[in-house]
């Protein structure tokens, strides 16, 4: 996955921010914070994960589907992405 290696620094930065958000959520739960605030933090973490997923997926689709010259490989990649999305949205 050349696109992941190419964007490694940016992706790792996003993952580290997500880690900070998860740590803040853990602290909020340990501190017995207000449930509304905990829900906001959960939504923030989910949004950050979804954003990361979409960034990697977008790059993957461009590199392994759109730019793929071989139609059979394109079809296999598209099927793999479809399976992934079915799992992701459950």
C-alpha positions as CSV (number, residue, x, y, z in Angstrom):
1,X,0.0,0.0,0.0
2,X,2.1,2.8,-1.3
3,X,-0.5,5.4,-0.4
4,X,-0.3,4.5,3.3
5,X,3.5,4.6,3.3
6,X,3.4,7.9,1.4
7,X,1.0,9.4,4.0
8,X,2.4,7.7,7.0
9,X,3.4,10.8,9.0
10,X,0.0,12.4,8.5
11,X,-1.9,9.2,9.3
12,X,0.2,8.6,12.4
13,X,-0.5,12.1,13.6
14,X,-4.2,11.5,13.3
15,X,-3.9,8.1,15.1
16,X,-2.0,9.8,17.9
17,X,-4.7,12.5,18.2
18,X,-7.3,9.7,18.3
19,X,-5.3,8.1,21.1
20,X,-5.5,11.3,23.1
21,X,-9.2,11.5,22.6
22,X,-9.6,7.9,23.8
23,X,-7.5,8.6,26.8
24,X,-9.7,11.7,27.6
25,X,-12.7,9.4,27.3
26,X,-11.2,6.9,29.7
27,X,-10.5,9.6,32.2
28,X,-14.0,11.0,31.9
29,X,-15.4,7.5,32.6
30,X,-13.0,7.0,35.5
31,X,-14.0,10.4,37.0
32,X,-17.6,9.6,36.7
33,X,-18.2,12.6,34.5
34,X,-21.7,13.7,33.3
35,X,-23.1,11.2,30.9
36,X,-23.8,13.9,28.3
37,X,-20.1,14.9,28.3
38,X,-19.1,11.2,27.9
39,X,-21.5,10.8,25.0
40,X,-19.9,13.9,23.3
41,X,-16.5,12.4,23.8
42,X,-17.6,9.1,22.3
43,X,-19.0,10.9,19.3
44,X,-15.7,12.8,18.9
45,X,-13.7,9.6,18.9
46,X,-16.1,8.0,16.5
47,X,-15.9,11.0,14.2
48,X,-12.1,11.0,14.3
49,X,-12.0,7.2,13.5
50,X,-14.5,7.7,10.7
51,X,-12.4,10.5,9.2
52,X,-9.3,8.4,9.3
53,X,-11.1,5.5,7.7
54,X,-12.4,7.7,4.9
55,X,-9.0,9.2,4.2
56,X,-7.3,5.8,3.9
57,X,-10.2,4.4,2.0
58,X,-10.2,7.3,-0.5
59,X,-6.5,6.9,-1.2
60,X,-7.0,3.1,-1.5
61,X,-9.8,3.5,-4.0
62,X,-7.8,5.9,-6.1
63,X,-4.7,3.8,-6.1
64,X,-6.1,0.3,-6.3
65,X,-9.4,0.7,-8.1
66,X,-9.4,3.9,-10.2
67,X,-5.8,3.7,-11.3
68,X,-5.7,-0.1,-11.7
69,X,-5.2,-1.0,-15.3
70,X,-6.3,-4.6,-14.9
71,X,-10.1,-5.0,-14.9
72,X,-10.0,-8.3,-13.0
73,X,-7.8,-6.7,-10.2
74,X,-10.1,-3.7,-10.1
75,X,-13.1,-6.0,-9.7
76,X,-11.3,-7.9,-6.9
77,X,-10.4,-4.7,-5.1
78,X,-13.9,-3.3,-5.4
79,X,-15.3,-6.6,-4.0
80,X,-12.8,-6.4,-1.1
81,X,-13.8,-2.8,-0.4
82,X,-17.5,-3.7,-0.5
83,X,-16.9,-6.5,2.1
84,X,-14.9,-4.1,4.2
85,X,-17.7,-1.5,4.2
86,X,-20.3,-4.1,5.1
87,X,-18.2,-5.0,8.1
88,X,-17.5,-1.3,9.0
89,X,-21.1,-0.2,9.0
90,X,-22.4,-3.0,11.3
